[in-house]
Amino acid sequence: MTIDQETALTHEQFDAEAAQALTGRFLGILNDAAIAMLTSVGHQTGLFETLAELPAASSEQIADAADLNERYVREWLGGMTAARVVRYDPEAGTYWLPREHAAVLTSAAGPNNMALLMQHVSMMGEVEQQIIERFRHGGGLSYAEYPRFHRNMAQTSAAVHDAALLDVILPLAPGLADRLRAGIDVADIGCGSGHAVNLMAQAYPASRFTGYDFSEQAIGVARDEAERMELANAAFEVLDVATLDGEARFDAVTAFDAIHDQAHPATVLRNIHRTLRPGGVFLLVDIKASSNVEDNIGLPWGSYLYAISTYHCMSVSLGLDGDGLGTVWGTQRALSMLADAGFRNIEVKNVEADPFNAYFVAAK
């Protein structure tokens, strides 16, 4: 049978049931996307927190408690009720948030607050038309075009670090906690708003910490927090870490979800290796996924990772005339790039409180 005959046969065997099933699936996706948007609103307006503190209440009572417009609150409650997130008593005209749902959608969830994560859907929508233009003409967007994204990422990472940085994440590197207590020099690459640096500096006053980020606004936030915490051992510098120089300056380097969206990540990794002293440790935290597309089909949030890469991580790298490595560079490529940068004895570890990330411990 020729290729043309096979193609014709395939077209004749059109599977109407499969097409109908896909239609149904996309209707579900449409509805779920709407729920994600409503969930984002619930987080940003404080409605979930308000509901968690109230007994069953009317829309008027909920709006008053949240200091919001009742008509909008009522419509939002309708959507959340249809989503089976909020419960409704039609006879009493009251709504309530089950405790089990509050445990997932409020600050009580800590780093696993799903309402916080749902903001990414609306944030991607804000740059959709610009991204479509990049599909047509290439290039990327600048970090300045994502003001909400970086504030959200700071909140998300802060929740993880508050819950696990000192007791779970740092001990992944054998002996690191003891060295920090004794006093060493530490750098954090792509530190953002600097919360991780400040937490470490507070916990280990004998050590000296320097956070690097090229965002002046983020560094300003980091310095303000360090001042409020009265930290004398935390410093922050505005720097493109692709230009980080100096031989053997640090005993440990950390990078929390900061490598994959660098303009030139391989250069950054080489710089980190060079700036570490002999016996130094590099703790790299980055997205847990495979470098192979076929392996990510079964990953529950696989499509989200490729989407957030398209809308942000890959785009900001390309916007700096960078390599566009992308969010889903994957564990295999990360290991290869770490080895190419000169690291040895690389271990990959997991943290139960952070299912989205892999934790790489590498030595010089």
C-alpha positions as a Markdown table, in Angstrom:
| # | Residue | x | y | z |
|---|---|---|---|---|
| 1 | Met | 0.0 | 0.0 | 0.0 |
| 2 | Thr | 1.3 | 3.4 | -0.9 |
| 3 | Ile | 1.5 | 6.4 | 1.5 |
| 4 | Asp | -1.3 | 8.1 | -0.5 |
| 5 | Gln | -3.5 | 5.0 | -0.1 |
| 6 | Glu | -2.8 | 4.9 | 3.6 |
| 7 | Thr | -3.7 | 8.5 | 4.0 |
| 8 | Ala | -6.9 | 8.0 | 2.1 |
| 9 | Leu | -7.8 | 5.0 | 4.3 |
| 10 | Thr | -7.1 | 7.0 | 7.4 |
| 11 | His | -9.5 | 9.8 | 6.2 |
| 12 | Glu | -12.2 | 7.3 | 5.5 |
| 13 | Gln | -11.9 | 5.9 | 9.0 |
| 14 | Phe | -12.8 | 9.2 | 10.7 |
| 15 | Asp | -13.7 | 8.4 | 14.3 |
| 16 | Ala | -16.7 | 10.5 | 15.1 |
| 17 | Glu | -16.8 | 9.3 | 18.7 |
| 18 | Ala | -13.2 | 10.4 | 19.3 |
| 19 | Ala | -14.1 | 13.9 | 17.9 |
| 20 | Gln | -17.1 | 14.1 | 20.1 |
| 21 | Ala | -15.1 | 13.0 | 23.1 |
| 22 | Leu | -12.5 | 15.8 | 22.4 |
| 23 | Thr | -15.3 | 18.3 | 22.1 |
| 24 | Gly | -16.6 | 17.3 | 25.5 |
| 25 | Arg | -13.1 | 17.5 | 26.9 |
| 26 | Phe | -12.6 | 21.0 | 25.7 |
| 27 | Leu | -15.9 | 22.1 | 27.1 |
| 28 | Gly | -14.6 | 20.8 | 30.4 |
| 29 | Ile | -11.4 | 22.7 | 29.9 |
| 30 | Leu | -13.3 | 25.9 | 29.2 |
| 31 | Asn | -15.3 | 25.5 | 32.4 |
| 32 | Asp | -12.2 | 24.7 | 34.4 |
| 33 | Ala | -10.4 | 27.7 | 33.0 |
| 34 | Ala | -13.4 | 29.9 | 34.1 |
| 35 | Ile | -13.1 | 28.3 | 37.6 |
| 36 | Ala | -9.4 | 29.1 | 37.7 |
| 37 | Met | -10.2 | 32.8 | 36.9 |
| 38 | Leu | -12.9 | 33.0 | 39.6 |
| 39 | Thr | -10.5 | 31.3 | 42.0 |
| 40 | Ser | -7.9 | 33.9 | 41.2 |
| 41 | Val | -10.5 | 36.6 | 42.0 |
| 42 | Gly | -11.4 | 34.9 | 45.2 |
| 43 | His | -7.7 | 34.9 | 46.3 |
| 44 | Gln | -7.0 | 38.5 | 45.3 |
| 45 | Thr | -10.2 | 39.9 | 46.9 |
| 46 | Gly | -9.8 | 37.9 | 50.1 |
| 47 | Leu | -13.1 | 36.2 | 49.6 |
| 48 | Phe | -11.7 | 32.8 | 50.5 |
| 49 | Glu | -10.2 | 34.1 | 53.7 |
| 50 | Thr | -13.5 | 35.8 | 54.6 |
| 51 | Leu | -15.6 | 32.7 | 53.9 |
| 52 | Ala | -13.2 | 30.6 | 56.0 |
| 53 | Glu | -13.9 | 32.8 | 59.0 |
| 54 | Leu | -17.7 | 33.0 | 58.6 |
| 55 | Pro | -20.5 | 30.6 | 59.4 |
| 56 | Ala | -23.1 | 30.1 | 56.6 |
| 57 | Ala | -23.9 | 33.6 | 55.5 |
| 58 | Ser | -25.8 | 35.5 | 52.8 |
| 59 | Ser | -24.1 | 37.3 | 49.9 |
| 60 | Glu | -24.8 | 40.6 | 51.7 |
| 61 | Gln | -23.2 | 39.4 | 54.8 |
| 62 | Ile | -20.2 | 38.0 | 52.9 |
| 63 | Ala | -19.8 | 41.2 | 50.9 |
| 64 | Asp | -20.0 | 43.4 | 54.1 |
| 65 | Ala | -17.4 | 41.2 | 55.8 |
| 66 | Ala | -15.0 | 41.4 | 52.8 |
| 67 | Asp | -15.8 | 45.1 | 52.2 |
| 68 | Leu | -16.8 | 44.3 | 48.6 |
| 69 | Asn | -19.7 | 45.1 | 46.2 |
| 70 | Glu | -22.5 | 42.7 | 46.9 |
| 71 | Arg | -23.6 | 42.2 | 43.3 |
| 72 | Tyr | -20.2 | 41.1 | 42.2 |
| 73 | Val | -19.8 | 38.9 | 45.3 |
| 74 | Arg | -23.2 | 37.2 | 44.6 |
| 75 | Glu | -22.2 | 36.4 | 41.0 |
| 76 | Trp | -18.8 | 35.1 | 42.1 |
| 77 | Leu | -20.5 | 32.9 | 44.7 |
| 78 | Gly | -22.8 | 31.5 | 42.0 |
| 79 | Gly | -19.8 | 30.5 | 39.9 |
| 80 | Met | -18.0 | 28.9 | 42.9 |
| 81 | Thr | -21.1 | 27.1 | 43.9 |
| 82 | Ala | -21.5 | 25.7 | 40.4 |
| 83 | Ala | -17.9 | 24.6 | 40.7 |
| 84 | Arg | -18.8 | 22.7 | 43.9 |
| 85 | Val | -16.2 | 24.8 | 45.7 |
| 86 | Val | -18.6 | 26.8 | 47.8 |
| 87 | Arg | -21.7 | 25.2 | 49.3 |
| 88 | Tyr | -25.2 | 26.9 | 49.1 |
| 89 | Asp | -28.4 | 26.4 | 51.0 |
| 90 | Pro | -31.2 | 27.7 | 48.7 |
| 91 | Glu | -33.8 | 27.7 | 51.4 |
| 92 | Ala | -31.8 | 29.9 | 53.8 |
| 93 | Gly | -30.0 | 31.7 | 50.9 |
| 94 | Thr | -26.6 | 31.2 | 52.6 |
| 95 | Tyr | -23.2 | 30.2 | 51.4 |
| 96 | Trp | -20.2 | 28.6 | 53.2 |
| 97 | Leu | -16.8 | 27.2 | 52.4 |
| 98 | Pro | -16.1 | 23.7 | 53.7 |
| 99 | Arg | -13.1 | 23.4 | 56.0 |
| 100 | Glu | -11.5 | 20.9 | 53.7 |
| 101 | His | -11.7 | 23.5 | 50.8 |
| 102 | Ala | -10.4 | 26.3 | 53.1 |
| 103 | Ala | -7.4 | 24.0 | 53.7 |
| 104 | Val | -6.6 | 24.1 | 50.0 |
| 105 | Leu | -7.6 | 27.7 | 49.0 |
| 106 | Thr | -6.5 | 29.9 | 51.9 |
| 107 | Ser | -3.3 | 30.9 | 53.7 |
| 108 | Ala | -3.9 | 27.8 | 55.9 |
| 109 | Ala | -2.6 | 25.8 | 52.9 |
| 110 | Gly | 0.8 | 27.4 | 53.2 |
| 111 | Pro | 2.9 | 26.7 | 50.0 |
| 112 | Asn | 0.1 | 24.4 | 48.7 |
| 113 | Asn | -2.4 | 27.3 | 48.4 |
| 114 | Met | -4.0 | 26.4 | 45.0 |
| 115 | Ala | -5.8 | 29.8 | 44.9 |
| 116 | Leu | -2.5 | 31.6 | 44.8 |
| 117 | Leu | -1.4 | 29.4 | 41.8 |
| 118 | Met | -4.6 | 30.1 | 39.8 |
| 119 | Gln | -3.5 | 33.7 | 39.3 |
| 120 | His | -1.1 | 32.4 | 36.6 |
| 121 | Val | -4.0 | 31.8 | 34.2 |
| 122 | Ser | -5.1 | 35.5 | 34.2 |
| 123 | Met | -1.5 | 36.7 | 34.1 |
| 124 | Met | -0.8 | 34.7 | 31.0 |
| 125 | Gly | -4.0 | 36.3 | 29.5 |
| 126 | Glu | -2.6 | 39.7 | 30.1 |
| 127 | Val | 0.3 | 39.2 | 27.6 |
| 128 | Glu | -1.5 | 36.9 | 25.2 |
| 129 | Gln | -1.7 | 39.3 | 22.2 |
| 130 | Gln | 2.0 | 40.2 | 22.7 |
| 131 | Ile | 3.0 | 36.6 | 22.7 |
| 132 | Ile | 1.0 | 35.9 | 19.6 |
| 133 | Glu | 3.0 | 38.7 | 17.9 |
| 134 | Arg | 6.2 | 36.9 | 19.0 |
| 135 | Phe | 4.9 | 33.7 | 17.4 |
| 136 | Arg | 4.7 | 35.7 | 14.1 |
| 137 | His | 7.9 | 37.7 | 14.4 |
| 138 | Gly | 10.1 | 36.1 | 17.0 |
| 139 | Gly | 11.8 | 37.8 | 19.9 |
| 140 | Gly | 10.5 | 37.9 | 23.5 |
| 141 | Leu | 9.1 | 40.2 | 26.2 |
| 142 | Ser | 10.9 | 42.0 | 29.0 |
| 143 | Tyr | 10.5 | 41.3 | 32.7 |
| 144 | Ala | 8.9 | 44.8 | 33.0 |
| 145 | Glu | 5.9 | 43.5 | 31.1 |
| 146 | Tyr | 5.0 | 41.1 | 34.0 |
| 147 | Pro | 4.6 | 43.3 | 37.1 |
| 148 | Arg | 2.0 | 41.0 | 38.7 |
| 149 | Phe | 3.8 | 37.8 | 37.8 |
| 150 | His | 6.9 | 38.6 | 39.8 |
| 151 | Arg | 5.0 | 39.7 | 42.8 |
| 152 | Asn | 3.1 | 36.4 | 42.6 |
| 153 | Met | 6.2 | 34.3 | 42.2 |
| 154 | Ala | 7.7 | 36.1 | 45.3 |
| 155 | Gln | 4.6 | 35.2 | 47.3 |
| 156 | Thr | 4.7 | 31.6 | 46.1 |
| 157 | Ser | 8.4 | 31.0 | 46.8 |
| 158 | Ala | 8.1 | 32.8 | 50.1 |
| 159 | Ala | 5.4 | 30.3 | 51.2 |
| 160 | Val | 7.6 | 27.4 | 50.3 |
| 161 | His | 10.7 | 28.9 | 52.0 |
| 162 | Asp | 8.7 | 29.8 | 55.2 |
| 163 | Ala | 7.5 | 26.3 | 55.4 |
| 164 | Ala | 10.6 | 24.3 | 54.4 |
| 165 | Leu | 13.8 | 26.3 | 53.6 |
| 166 | Leu | 15.6 | 26.0 | 57.0 |
| 167 | Asp | 14.3 | 22.6 | 58.2 |
| 168 | Val | 14.0 | 20.7 | 54.9 |
| 169 | Ile | 15.7 | 22.3 | 51.9 |
| 170 | Leu | 19.1 | 23.4 | 53.2 |
| 171 | Pro | 19.7 | 20.0 | 55.0 |
| 172 | Leu | 19.5 | 18.3 | 51.6 |
| 173 | Ala | 23.1 | 19.4 | 51.2 |
| 174 | Pro | 25.1 | 17.2 | 53.6 |
| 175 | Gly | 26.9 | 19.3 | 56.2 |
| 176 | Leu | 25.7 | 22.6 | 54.9 |
| 177 | Ala | 23.7 | 23.6 | 58.0 |
| 178 | Asp | 26.7 | 22.9 | 60.2 |
| 179 | Arg | 28.9 | 25.0 | 58.0 |
| 180 | Leu | 26.4 | 27.8 | 58.0 |
| 181 | Arg | 26.3 | 27.8 | 61.8 |
| 182 | Ala | 30.1 | 28.0 | 61.9 |
| 183 | Gly | 30.2 | 30.9 | 59.4 |
| 184 | Ile | 30.7 | 30.8 | 55.6 |
| 185 | Asp | 30.1 | 33.0 | 52.5 |
| 186 | Val | 27.0 | 32.3 | 50.6 |
| 187 | Ala | 25.5 | 33.7 | 47.3 |
| 188 | Asp | 21.9 | 33.4 | 46.1 |
| 189 | Ile | 21.6 | 33.7 | 42.3 |
| 190 | Gly | 18.5 | 35.4 | 40.9 |
| 191 | Cys | 17.4 | 36.2 | 44.5 |
| 192 | Gly | 14.3 | 38.2 | 43.5 |
| 193 | Ser | 12.8 | 39.9 | 46.5 |
| 194 | Gly | 15.4 | 38.3 | 48.7 |
| 195 | His | 13.2 | 36.5 | 51.2 |
| 196 | Ala | 15.2 | 33.3 | 51.1 |
| 197 | Val | 18.5 | 35.2 | 51.7 |
| 198 | Asn | 16.9 | 37.1 | 54.6 |
| 199 | Leu | 15.6 | 33.9 | 56.2 |
| 200 | Met | 19.0 | 32.3 | 56.0 |
| 201 | Ala | 20.8 | 35.3 | 57.3 |
| 202 | Gln | 18.5 | 35.5 | 60.3 |
| 203 | Ala | 18.9 | 31.8 | 61.1 |
| 204 | Tyr | 22.7 | 31.8 | 60.6 |
| 205 | Pro | 24.1 | 35.1 | 61.9 |
| 206 | Ala | 27.7 | 33.8 | 61.7 |
| 207 | Ser | 27.5 | 33.5 | 57.9 |
| 208 | Arg | 27.5 | 36.2 | 55.3 |
| 209 | Phe | 24.9 | 36.2 | 52.5 |
| 210 | Thr | 24.8 | 38.1 | 49.2 |
| 211 | Gly | 21.8 | 38.1 | 46.9 |
| 212 | Tyr | 22.1 | 38.9 | 43.2 |
| 213 | Asp | 19.3 | 40.0 | 40.8 |
| 214 | Phe | 19.2 | 42.4 | 37.9 |
| 215 | Ser | 15.8 | 43.9 | 39.0 |
| 216 | Glu | 16.4 | 47.1 | 40.9 |
| 217 | Gln | 12.8 | 46.9 | 42.2 |
| 218 | Ala | 13.3 | 43.4 | 43.6 |
| 219 | Ile | 16.6 | 44.3 | 45.2 |
| 220 | Gly | 14.9 | 47.3 | 46.8 |
| 221 | Val | 12.3 | 45.0 | 48.3 |
| 222 | Ala | 15.0 | 42.7 | 49.5 |
| 223 | Arg | 17.0 | 45.5 | 51.2 |
| 224 | Asp | 13.9 | 46.8 | 52.9 |
| 225 | Glu | 13.0 | 43.5 | 54.4 |
| 226 | Ala | 16.6 | 43.0 | 55.6 |
| 227 | Glu | 16.5 | 46.4 | 57.2 |
| 228 | Arg | 13.2 | 45.6 | 58.9 |
| 229 | Met | 14.7 | 42.3 | 60.2 |
| 230 | Glu | 17.8 | 44.2 | 61.4 |
| 231 | Leu | 20.1 | 41.9 | 59.5 |
| 232 | Ala | 23.8 | 42.9 | 59.3 |
| 233 | Asn | 24.9 | 39.8 | 57.4 |
| 234 | Ala | 22.6 | 40.1 | 54.3 |
| 235 | Ala | 23.6 | 42.2 | 51.3 |
| 236 | Phe | 22.0 | 42.6 | 47.9 |
| 237 | Glu | 23.5 | 43.7 | 44.6 |
| 238 | Val | 21.8 | 44.6 | 41.3 |
| 239 | Leu | 23.7 | 42.4 | 38.8 |
| 240 | Asp | 23.1 | 40.3 | 35.7 |
| 241 | Val | 24.5 | 37.0 | 37.0 |
| 242 | Ala | 25.8 | 36.2 | 33.5 |
| 243 | Thr | 28.5 | 38.7 | 34.4 |
| 244 | Leu | 29.2 | 37.3 | 37.9 |
| 245 | Asp | 32.9 | 37.1 | 38.2 |
| 246 | Gly | 35.6 | 36.4 | 40.7 |
| 247 | Glu | 37.4 | 33.2 | 41.6 |
| 248 | Ala | 36.6 | 31.2 | 44.7 |
| 249 | Arg | 34.6 | 33.8 | 46.5 |
| 250 | Phe | 31.8 | 31.7 | 48.1 |
| 251 | Asp | 31.5 | 28.5 | 50.1 |
| 252 | Ala | 27.9 | 27.8 | 49.0 |
| 253 | Val | 25.7 | 29.1 | 46.2 |
| 254 | Thr | 21.9 | 28.7 | 46.0 |
| 255 | Ala | 19.5 | 29.3 | 43.0 |
| 256 | Phe | 15.8 | 29.0 | 43.6 |
| 257 | Asp | 13.9 | 28.6 | 40.3 |
| 258 | Ala | 16.2 | 31.1 | 38.7 |
| 259 | Ile | 18.3 | 29.3 | 36.2 |
| 260 | His | 15.9 | 28.2 | 33.4 |
| 261 | Asp | 14.8 | 31.7 | 32.5 |
| 262 | Gln | 18.3 | 33.2 | 32.4 |
| 263 | Ala | 19.3 | 34.6 | 29.0 |
| 264 | His | 22.4 | 32.4 | 29.0 |
| 265 | Pro | 22.0 | 29.7 | 31.6 |
| 266 | Ala | 25.1 | 27.7 | 30.7 |
| 267 | Thr | 27.2 | 30.9 | 31.2 |
| 268 | Val | 25.6 | 31.4 | 34.6 |
| 269 | Leu | 26.3 | 27.8 | 35.7 |
| 270 | Arg | 29.9 | 28.2 | 34.7 |
| 271 | Asn | 30.2 | 31.4 | 36.6 |
| 272 | Ile | 28.7 | 29.8 | 39.7 |
| 273 | His | 31.2 | 26.9 | 39.5 |
| 274 | Arg | 34.1 | 29.4 | 39.1 |
| 275 | Thr | 33.0 | 31.6 | 42.0 |
| 276 | Leu | 32.7 | 28.6 | 44.4 |
| 277 | Arg | 35.7 | 27.7 | 46.6 |
| 278 | Pro | 37.1 | 24.1 | 46.4 |
| 279 | Gly | 34.7 | 21.9 | 48.4 |
| 280 | Gly | 31.9 | 24.4 | 47.9 |
| 281 | Val | 28.3 | 23.3 | 47.3 |
| 282 | Phe | 25.7 | 24.4 | 44.8 |
| 283 | Leu | 22.0 | 24.0 | 45.7 |
| 284 | Leu | 20.0 | 24.3 | 42.6 |
| 285 | Val | 16.2 | 24.3 | 42.8 |
| 286 | Asp | 14.3 | 24.1 | 39.5 |
| 287 | Ile | 11.3 | 22.7 | 37.7 |
| 288 | Lys | 10.8 | 18.9 | 38.1 |
| 289 | Ala | 10.0 | 17.5 | 34.7 |
| 290 | Ser | 11.6 | 15.5 | 31.9 |
| 291 | Ser | 13.7 | 16.9 | 29.1 |
| 292 | Asn | 11.7 | 14.5 | 26.8 |
| 293 | Val | 8.2 | 15.7 | 25.7 |
| 294 | Glu | 6.9 | 12.2 | 25.6 |
| 295 | Asp | 7.7 | 11.7 | 29.3 |
| 296 | Asn | 5.7 | 14.7 | 30.3 |
| 297 | Ile | 2.4 | 13.5 | 28.8 |
| 298 | Gly | 1.5 | 11.9 | 32.1 |
| 299 | Leu | 2.6 | 14.8 | 34.2 |
| 300 | Pro | -0.6 | 16.2 | 35.8 |
| 301 | Trp | 0.6 | 19.8 | 35.2 |
| 302 | Gly | 2.8 | 19.2 | 32.1 |
| 303 | Ser | 0.8 | 21.4 | 29.8 |
| 304 | Tyr | 0.8 | 24.2 | 32.4 |
| 305 | Leu | 4.6 | 24.1 | 32.4 |
| 306 | Tyr | 4.9 | 24.4 | 28.7 |
| 307 | Ala | 2.3 | 27.2 | 28.8 |
| 308 | Ile | 4.0 | 29.3 | 31.5 |
| 309 | Ser | 7.3 | 28.8 | 29.5 |
| 310 | Thr | 5.7 | 30.1 | 26.3 |
| 311 | Tyr | 4.1 | 33.1 | 28.1 |
| 312 | His | 6.9 | 33.9 | 30.4 |
| 313 | Cys | 10.1 | 32.0 | 31.1 |
| 314 | Met | 11.2 | 31.2 | 27.5 |
| 315 | Ser | 9.9 | 34.6 | 26.3 |
| 316 | Val | 11.8 | 36.7 | 28.8 |
| 317 | Ser | 15.0 | 34.9 | 28.0 |
| 318 | Leu | 14.5 | 35.5 | 24.2 |
| 319 | Gly | 13.6 | 39.1 | 25.1 |
| 320 | Leu | 17.2 | 39.5 | 26.3 |
| 321 | Asp | 18.5 | 37.9 | 23.1 |
| 322 | Gly | 19.1 | 34.8 | 25.1 |
| 323 | Asp | 19.0 | 31.1 | 24.6 |
| 324 | Gly | 15.3 | 30.6 | 25.4 |
| 325 | Leu | 16.0 | 27.4 | 27.4 |
| 326 | Gly | 12.4 | 27.3 | 28.7 |
| 327 | Thr | 10.7 | 26.1 | 31.9 |
| 328 | Val | 10.7 | 22.4 | 30.8 |
| 329 | Trp | 14.5 | 22.1 | 30.3 |
| 330 | Gly | 14.1 | 19.0 | 32.4 |
| 331 | Thr | 16.1 | 17.0 | 34.8 |
| 332 | Gln | 18.2 | 15.2 | 32.2 |
| 333 | Arg | 19.4 | 18.5 | 30.6 |
| 334 | Ala | 19.9 | 20.1 | 34.0 |
| 335 | Leu | 22.3 | 17.3 | 34.9 |
| 336 | Ser | 24.1 | 17.6 | 31.6 |
| 337 | Met | 24.5 | 21.3 | 31.9 |
| 338 | Leu | 25.7 | 21.1 | 35.5 |
| 339 | Ala | 28.3 | 18.5 | 34.4 |
| 340 | Asp | 29.4 | 20.7 | 31.5 |
| 341 | Ala | 29.9 | 23.6 | 34.0 |
| 342 | Gly | 32.3 | 21.5 | 35.9 |
| 343 | Phe | 30.2 | 20.1 | 38.8 |
| 344 | Arg | 30.7 | 16.6 | 40.0 |
| 345 | Asn | 28.9 | 14.3 | 42.5 |
| 346 | Ile | 25.5 | 15.7 | 41.5 |
| 347 | Glu | 22.5 | 14.4 | 43.4 |
| 348 | Val | 18.8 | 15.0 | 42.6 |
| 349 | Lys | 16.5 | 15.1 | 45.6 |
| 350 | Asn | 12.8 | 15.8 | 46.3 |
| 351 | Val | 10.9 | 17.8 | 48.9 |
| 352 | Glu | 7.4 | 16.6 | 49.7 |
| 353 | Ala | 6.1 | 20.1 | 50.3 |
| 354 | Asp | 7.2 | 21.2 | 46.8 |
| 355 | Pro | 6.1 | 18.8 | 44.1 |
| 356 | Phe | 6.8 | 21.2 | 41.3 |
| 357 | Asn | 10.6 | 21.3 | 41.8 |
| 358 | Ala | 13.6 | 19.1 | 41.8 |
| 359 | Tyr | 16.5 | 19.8 | 44.1 |
| 360 | Phe | 20.0 | 19.4 | 42.7 |
| 361 | Val | 23.0 | 19.2 | 45.1 |
| 362 | Ala | 26.3 | 19.6 | 43.3 |
| 363 | Ala | 29.9 | 19.9 | 44.6 |
| 364 | Lys | 33.0 | 21.6 | 43.4 |
